[in-house]
């Protein structure tokens, strides 16, 4: 699945256009503006005048940011995206600290006291204190999302070569054990795990329309939550009234409670979805 780098619609870059700014929840706009004011000067100091941060991973004191050496002049396919250096950003204090200066990562997430780093070859490593690292898993596609306890993370897994499906969703513990939770036709991706560590929500294209599905860490049969009954041809002449857009990534998902997930739908728009009922709506409120 090829995407333009500009179509990744990351939270940071989404706020740079006037249209996206108009669509953003004011609380999100304030959050992005604050992050940019802290991170941008630090990035130029540490990495040079052409370096830019293009991704925010997670929230709070453990938020991480992905840095490119320079912005490509032409849109790139997903497989050609520039690799990232990683910095840590504390939302409360505005402090910025370099995690890794090498431009070799696709993603990174804070997992408890550790940092999970995914390189360009699909190798997922866990870095602890003192820059100690261990290999957790290989063949990881991305969409890292940690458990609230910090004892595991869910992720998109690449096909191993002899599999008919493009990607699957799995959970990886800190001992490197990988368990596949969903593996349907086509693409299963973009997972998130509930605060109690029991429910996993992900996006699947198995019906030809990207839709939310829900399963459990026990690997229960996935149940479709959104866009039930829709097929891709229904989108050709416009967006159906009850269409629920998928998230652009797992990086900007946050749980507002045990059943409610808030996510970035792209273009500055955020949505909320109840993972029990499938009810979803844009989040236009002024505050969280």
N, C-alpha and C positions, 0 to 999 in steps of 0.2 A: 504494500500500500504506500504509494508515493505521496508526500505532502510537500508543499512549499515551506521553506523556513519561515516565510512571512505568515503562513497559514497555521502555524503552531499556536498562534493566538495566546501566547503566554501572558500572564497577568501584567507583567511589567510593560511589555510592548503594546498591549491592548490599549493602555491608557494614553498613548502618544497621539492617537488620531482624535479629531474633534467628534466624529460620530460615535466612537467607542466611549469617549468621555461623557457624552450626553446620555448614553445608555447605562453607565455604571451606577451602581448604588453609591451614594455619596460617601458612605463609610469606607467602601473599597477604594474609591478615588483618593481619599485622605491617606489610606494605608499605603497605596502604591507611591504616592507623591513623597511620603516620608521615607520609604525605602530608597527611592531614587536619590533623594537628597543626601542620604548617608552613604550608599554604596558607590554611586558614580564617582565621586572624588577619590575614594579609597582605591577603586579599581584603576583609575588613571595613574595614581601615585605608585601602585604596586606593579602594574602590568604595562604601562605606557599609554600614550595619548590615543591610540587607535582601539584599545581594548574597550569592550562594552559588556555589561551583564545583560543576559537575554532570558534568564529563567530564575524563578524563585521556587525552591523546593521546601514545602512544609510551612509551619507557622511558629511564632513565639521565639524563645531564646535559642532554639535549635534550628532556626531557618537557615537554609543554605542557598547560595546563589551560583549560577553557572556563568562563567566568563568566556567570551571568545576573544581571540587575539585581535580580530577586526571583523566588522560586519561584511559579509559577502556582497559584491556589487550586483550579483544576479541571483534570483530565486534558485534554491537547490532542492533536489529530492531528498527524502528522509535518509536514504542510504549514503548521501553525500554531505550530510550536515557536519559543520566543523565541530571538533571535539572541544571539551570545556576544561578550564581550570575551575577550582572550587574555592569559594570563600564562605565563611559563616557570618550571619548577620543576626544580631539580637534586636528584635522589634522594640523591646522596652527601652533599651539604652541607646540604640543606634550604633553600637560597637560593631566593627567589621574586622575579622581575623582571617588570614589566609590559611586554608586547609591543605591545598596542594596547588603548586604553581604550574605543574605540567598540564598541557592541553591534551588530555587523553581520555576524558570521561564523557559518557552520555548523560548520566544522572548521578545524583547523590541524595541520600536522606539520612537524617539523624535517627538512630534506633537506640533508645535509652541513652547511656553514656557514650555510645559508639557512633561511628559514621559508616554507612554502607556506600561504597563507591562502585559504580558500574562503568567498566571501560568500553572502548569501541569494539572489542571482540566478544562482548557478552559475558565477560568474567565479572562476577560479583564478589567483591572483597569487603571484609569488615575491618575497620581500623579502630583500635582501642587507644588507651592512653599511651603516651610514649611512642606514638607512630607505629605501634605493633599492628601487623596486618595478618589476616588469614583468608584463604580462599573459601568462600561459602558455596558457590554454585557456578556452573558454566551454562551457556545456552540461555541466558536471561535476556529478554527483549527490552525490559524497562518497566515503566509505570510502577515504581517502587512506592509502597505505602506501609508504614510500620504499624504494629499493634500498639495500643495505648500502654501496655506493660513494657514494651521494648524488648520482648523476647522472640520476636519473629517479624517477618514482613511478607505481604502478598505482592505478587509481581506478574507481569506478562512473560510467558516462557516461549522461546522459539521452537519451531518444529525441529525434530532431530534428524530429518532427512528421509526417513521411511514412513513418515506420518502424512496422512492426507490433509490434515487440518493445518492452517497457516500458523496459528498461535493458540496457546492455552493459558489458563490462569492457575497459579499455584501458590502455595504458602511455603516459605523457607524459614526454618528455625536457625538459631545462632550456632547450632552444631553442624549446619550444612545439610540437614535433611530436607528434601524437597517432596512435597505432596501435591499432585495435580488435583484441582478441585472442579475444573470445568474445561471440557475439551470438545466443543461442538464443531460442526462444519464451518469452514471459513475461519473467521477471526473471533476469538474470545480474548478480551484485553481490558485495560484500564480498571483494575480492581481497587476496592477499598474495603477495609475491615472495620466493623463496628467497635465502639469503645469497650464492650464486654468480651471482645475477641471471639465471638461465636458466628456472626453473620458476615458474609462476604457479598458485596454488590459488584457487578462488573458489566461491561458492555459487550454485546455480541451482535454479529451480523448474520446469524444463522437463518433469520427470516427474510433477508435481503434488505432490511431497514435496521440501522444501528439502534439498538434498544437496550434498556437496562434489564438485567436479570439478577436474581438473588439465589444464593446457595448458602451452605454452612461450611465450617471448617471440617465437618465430618464428611463432606462431599455429597450432600443430598442432591437429588436431581434438580437442576436449575429451573426456576420458575420465571416466566417473562413478566415484567412489571409495567413496561411502557410500550406504546405503539402497537398494542395487541391487534392483530387483524390487518395491519398495514403491510403493503408490499411496495417495492421501490418504484414501480410504475406510477403509483399514486402521487409521487413527489414531482413528477415531470411537469405538471401544470400549476405548480405552486405548493406551498406547505399546507397540509391539512390542518384543520382547526385544532385538533387534539394531539398534534405531533409534539413530542417531548424531545428536545435536542439532546444529543449525547454530550458528555464532558470532553473537553479538548485534551485533558490529561488527568492523571491522578494527583498531580502536584498541588492543585488548588482545590482539593476536596477537604471539607472539614465537617465533623459530626456536631450537630447542634443539640443532640440528645441521643438516646439509644436507638431511635427509629428514624431520625431526620438527618439527611445528608445534604449539605450545601456544596454546589460545584460550579465551576467556570464553564459556561456553555460557549464561550468565544465572543469576540467582538465587544467585550466589556460587560456582557450579560451574565448574571449569576442566577441559578435556579435552586429551588429546594425540592427534595423528593422524599416522601415517606416510603421507607423500604419494606413496610408491611403491606400497605395498600396500593402502592404505585402512584398515588396522587402526587402531582408535581405542578409547580407554578413558578414564574419568575420572582426573584427576590428584589423588590424595588424599595424596601424600607430604608429609612435614613440611618438606622443604627442596628447593631446586632442585639 
